[in-house]
Amino acid sequence: MKFLKPFFVFLLLNFGALGIGSFFMAEGPQGDWYLQLDKAPWTPDGWVFGVAWTSIMICFSIYMVSLYLKRFTKKVRILFLIQFILNISWNFLFFNQKHIDLALVNITLLTFIVAVFLFTYLKDLKIKSIFILPYLIWLCIATSLNLYISIYN
């Protein structure tokens, strides 16, 4: 019971961020602008993004509950808020405003923040740190996709 209530709160926050981000991305990946971009050869099919983000946010919610129960300091709350804002704003910058280079800075910062979570709290969470790895790995892939688009468009 100690786990479930915060788990549902973090699920709500994390999926809420995805929902808000989707709301701000205009036509998104179905829009003519995105479809005409020169994309990286390793760009996954569209359905992969939905599956990936769903899995990532479930795992990240487990990670955040573990951190919440172990050490929910002001620093953790600030890092989470920064992560939340960067996650939402990438969609707006990239798809809505078409600021590819600014979106690259944004996703690079997001990747850095997620890495800070991993390495700062590794000693506290030990094996439970594995739950943030899908987020970090996906962000590395997504950053490479954004970088490719930034270079070739």
N, C-alpha and C positions, 0 to 999 in steps of 0.2 A: 504494500500500500504506500509505503514511503517513496517508492520509485514511480508509481503510476501517475499520481497527480502532477508532479513536475514534468514527467514524460509527455503527458497530453498538452501541458502548457508549452513546452518546447516544440512539439509537433505543430501546434497552432501557430506559434511565432515563425517557425522555419517555413512551413507551407504557406503561411500568410505572406512572407517575403517573396516567395516564388509567385504567388498570385498577384501581388502588387507589381512586381517586376514585369509580369506578363501584361498587366493592364497598361503599363507605360511603354510597351514596345511597338506600338502602332501595328502595322501588318506583320511585323516580325519576319520569321524565316519563310513565310509564304509570299512576302511582298516582292514586287519586281526588282527593287533595288538590291535586295539580298540575293535573289536568284541569279542576277546578272554579274555578281561579284566573281572574281577569280578566287576560288577557294582551294585550300590545301587538299592534296590527294588523299590524306588520311582523315578528311572530314567524315564523321559517321553519318549514317542515314538519320533522317529526322526523328524517327521513333526512338532511337537510342537516347536522345536527349531527355525525353520524358521518363524513360525507365531509369536512366542514370540519376537524374535529379530526385526522383522519388526515393530511390535507394539511398542516395547521399543524405537526404534530409531525415530519413528514418535513423540512419547511423549517426548523423550529427546530433540528433535529438538525444539518442542514448549517451553519446559522449558528453553532451552538455548536462544531462541529469547526473551523470557520474561526477562531473566537475562541481555541479551545484551541491551535491551531497557531501563532497569532500572539502571544497574550498571555493565558496562563492563570494569572492572579494570584490571590491570596487574595480580593481584592475580587470577581473574577469567580465564584469558587467560592461565596462567600457569597451573591451575588445569585442564582446558579443555585439554591442550596438554598432561599432565601426563595421564589423563583418556584415551585419544586417543592412546597413546603409549602402555599403559597397556592392553587395549582392543585388539589391534593388536597382541601384543607379546604373549598373553596367547595361542592363536592357535598354534603359532610357537613352543613354549616351550612344550606344552602338546602333540599335534598330530605329529608335525614334528620331534622334538628332543626326545620326549618321556620322558621328565624330569617332571614326575608327581609331585614331591615334590616342585620343583622350580615353576611350574605352579600354585601350591597351594599358594605359597607365592605371586605370581603375582596377582592371582584373589582375594586374601585377601586384598592386597593393593588397587586393583581396587574398591572393595566393600567399603573400608575405604574412598577413594577419593569421591565416589558418595555420601556417607553419609556426608562427609564434605560439599559438595555442598548443600545438603538438609538442614543441620542444620545451616550452616553459613549464608545462604541467605533466610531462612524461614521468617524472619521479613520483608525482602524486597519484597518477592514474595507472601507471604501469601498463599491464596488458590491455586495459580498457582504452588505452590510447589508439588501439587499432581501429576504433570506430570513427576516428577523424581522417584516417588514411584515404578512404574513397573520395572524400571532399578534396583533399590536397592533390591526389593523383588526377582527378577530373579537372581541377583548376589548372594544373600543369598542361594538360592536353588542350583545354579551352584557351589558355594563354598562347599556346603555340598556334592554334587556329587563328586567333585574333592577330598575332604577329604576322602570320603568312598573309592575311588579308591586308594588313597595314603596309606590308612591303610590296605586294603585287597589284595593288589597286590605287 
